[in-house]
Amino acid sequence: MARYSEQFGNNIIQKMVGPERQSGPDLSREYGVSGVRGRMIHPGVKQQVVEDIEKAVENGAPVSKCCDVLVMKLRTFYRWRKSTEDKRKGVSKTNSRALRESEKDAIVEFAVRSGLLIPPSTR
């Protein structure tokens, strides 16, 4: 899971409640939480957003205002706080176009036989 530094979190809090407040759409784009409804947001990003909102709340900011700044529904915050797991139905979590291990091995074997690649064991 992606984790961000404490400094990054503090910077976002400052952007939310500090004197140099950014617009909500700018912050949400910076976080990667804005966009089309139903688009996957990485669980690490969700977790970081939740942690940073909770930190802002500890410093006196209302949860609803933090969500407004991020152009995010309050319900989404509470859902992410409960679980950052992707719960979309019918969405493939794997790339159907990705090469299988057997295909990758065949490509490497062909490249080694053709002299295009030095075998990994002789490097």
C-alpha positions in Angstrom: 0.0 0.0 0.0 1.3 3.4 -0.9 2.3 5.5 2.1 3.2 9.2 2.0 5.5 11.1 4.3 4.3 13.0 7.3 5.5 16.1 5.6 3.2 15.4 2.6 0.3 15.0 5.0 1.1 18.2 6.8 1.3 20.1 3.4 -2.1 18.8 2.4 -3.6 19.9 5.8 -2.1 23.4 5.3 -3.6 23.5 1.9 -7.0 22.5 3.3 -7.1 24.9 6.3 -4.1 27.2 6.0 -4.0 30.8 4.8 -2.9 29.7 1.3 -6.0 27.5 0.7 -6.1 25.9 -2.7 -9.4 25.4 -4.5 -11.2 22.1 -4.0 -10.9 20.9 -7.6 -7.1 21.7 -7.6 -6.6 19.7 -4.3 -8.7 16.8 -5.5 -6.8 16.6 -8.8 -3.5 16.7 -6.8 -4.7 13.9 -4.7 -6.0 11.9 -7.6 -9.5 11.6 -6.1 -11.4 13.7 -8.7 -12.8 12.5 -11.9 -15.4 10.3 -13.3 -17.7 8.5 -10.9 -16.8 4.8 -10.6 -13.1 5.2 -11.6 -10.7 3.2 -9.4 -8.7 5.1 -6.9 -5.7 3.3 -5.4 -6.3 2.1 -1.9 -3.1 3.8 -0.7 -4.5 7.2 -2.0 -7.8 6.5 -0.2 -5.9 5.7 3.1 -3.8 8.8 2.8 -6.8 11.0 2.2 -8.6 9.5 5.2 -5.5 10.0 7.4 -5.0 13.6 6.3 -8.7 14.5 6.8 -8.6 12.9 10.3 -5.4 15.0 11.0 -7.1 18.1 9.8 -10.1 17.3 12.0 -7.8 16.9 15.0 -6.6 20.5 14.2 -10.1 21.8 14.3 -11.4 21.5 10.8 -14.9 20.1 10.3 -15.0 16.8 8.3 -17.6 18.2 6.0 -15.4 21.2 5.1 -12.4 18.9 4.4 -14.5 16.9 2.1 -15.9 20.0 0.4 -12.3 21.2 -0.2 -11.5 17.9 -1.8 -14.7 17.9 -3.8 -15.6 14.6 -2.2 -18.8 13.4 -0.7 -18.9 13.0 3.1 -20.4 9.5 2.6 -17.3 8.6 0.5 -15.0 9.7 3.4 -16.9 7.5 5.9 -16.9 4.6 3.4 -13.1 4.9 2.9 -12.6 5.2 6.6 -14.4 1.9 7.0 -12.5 0.1 4.2 -10.2 1.2 1.3 -10.9 -2.0 -0.6 -12.2 -1.7 -4.2 -15.8 -2.9 -4.0 -17.0 -2.1 -7.5 -19.0 -5.0 -8.9 -18.3 -6.5 -12.3 -14.9 -4.8 -12.6 -12.0 -6.9 -13.6 -9.1 -6.3 -11.2 -6.6 -7.9 -13.6 -5.5 -6.8 -17.0 -6.8 -9.3 -19.5 -4.2 -8.1 -22.0 -1.3 -8.7 -19.7 1.1 -11.4 -20.7 0.9 -14.6 -18.7 4.0 -16.0 -17.0 4.3 -18.7 -19.6 4.1 -16.1 -22.4 6.8 -14.0 -20.7 9.1 -17.1 -20.4 8.6 -18.0 -24.0 9.5 -14.5 -25.1 12.7 -14.5 -23.0 13.6 -18.0 -24.2 13.2 -16.9 -27.9 15.2 -13.7 -27.3 18.0 -15.7 -25.7 18.0 -18.3 -28.5 18.0 -15.6 -31.1 21.0 -13.8 -29.5 18.9 -10.7 -28.7 19.2 -11.2 -25.0 22.0 -12.4 -22.7 20.7 -15.1 -20.3 20.0 -13.6 -16.9 22.3 -16.2 -15.2 25.4 -15.1 -17.2 25.1 -11.4 -16.5 
